[in-house]
């Protein structure tokens, strides 16, 4: 199993590759930008209803990153 630091690095790399900033992602998801930033740092739990919407603006998020126990 990957270390938390490795997972966070991959999550942030996927976000960067999407070209989106936290404000853009928050607006697309209807969420607060702070909450979205915490999602990418594994500081809050990703809800199933948010998961499907997050993959659209950040296509680099793979199933293994989304299924990490938080």
URFENLIN-V841458 format. One record per backbone hydrogen bond with DSSP energy under -0.5 kcal/mol. NH is the residue of the N-H (numbers start at 1). CO is the residue of the C=O. E is the energy in kcal/mol with one decimal. If there is no record, write none. Layout:
BEGIN
NH,CO,E
NH,CO,E
END
This chain:
BEGIN
7,3,-2.0
8,4,-2.9
9,5,-2.2
10,6,-2.0
11,7,-2.7
12,8,-2.8
13,9,-2.0
14,10,-2.2
15,11,-2.1
16,12,-2.6
17,13,-2.5
18,14,-1.3
19,15,-0.7
19,16,-1.2
20,15,-1.0
25,21,-2.3
26,22,-2.9
27,23,-2.2
28,24,-2.3
29,25,-1.9
30,26,-1.4
31,26,-2.6
36,32,-2.0
37,33,-2.2
38,34,-2.2
39,35,-1.9
40,36,-1.6
41,37,-0.6
41,38,-0.6
42,39,-1.4
43,38,-2.8
44,38,-0.7
47,45,-0.6
50,47,-0.9
51,47,-2.1
52,48,-1.2
53,49,-0.6
54,50,-1.9
55,51,-1.3
56,52,-0.6
57,53,-0.9
58,54,-1.4
61,58,-1.9
62,60,-0.7
65,62,-0.9
66,62,-1.8
67,63,-1.8
68,65,-0.7
END
